[in-house]
Amino acid sequence: MTEHHDLASARAAVGELQRVVRALTAEHGDSIDVHRLAVDVSRLSDDLRLIVGDDALQRAAESREVILVPDGDYPPELFSDAHDEGIGRR
């Protein structure tokens, strides 16, 4: 099996576990045992996402826009109504 196939199988298995836990919750209520099972399945899903990598985070990291801030002085009017931290208004 290829890694891609293994990951697809793992995703499908976790998805099936999530479906079964929802059915068990509907049938047995949110007992402590069903709740623990739901937490375990949620952890499996999170761990699989960590192994595979979160596509949204990767896209965000790749598309970071660099904003250049000039090194010059800002006009004094910009801070005319600002307070110095801990000192108060000048």
C-alpha positions, 0 to 999 in steps of 0.5 A, spaced: 500 500 500 502 507 498 502 512 503 496 516 500 492 509 500 494 508 507 492 515 509 485 515 505 484 508 509 485 511 516 481 517 514 475 513 512 476 509 518 476 515 523 470 518 519 466 511 520 468 511 527 465 518 528 459 516 525 458 510 529 459 514 535 454 519 533 449 513 533 451 510 539 450 517 543 443 518 540 441 511 542 445 511 549 445 518 551 451 522 553 453 517 558 460 517 561 462 511 557 460 514 550 463 521 552 470 518 553 469 514 546 467 520 543 473 524 546 478 518 544 475 518 536 476 526 536 483 525 539 484 520 533 482 525 528 486 530 531 492 526 531 491 524 524 490 531 522 497 532 525 500 526 521 497 529 514 498 536 516 493 541 516 492 544 509 489 550 511 495 552 515 499 550 510 496 554 505 496 560 510 503 559 511 505 559 504 500 565 502 503 570 508 504 577 505 510 581 507 508 588 509 514 592 509 514 598 514 518 604 512 524 606 517 522 613 517 519 617 523 511 618 523 508 624 523 507 627 530 499 628 529 498 621 529 500 620 536 497 627 539 491 623 543 495 617 545 497 616 552 504 614 555 503 607 558 503 608 565 504 615 565 497 618 562 496 624 558 502 629 557 
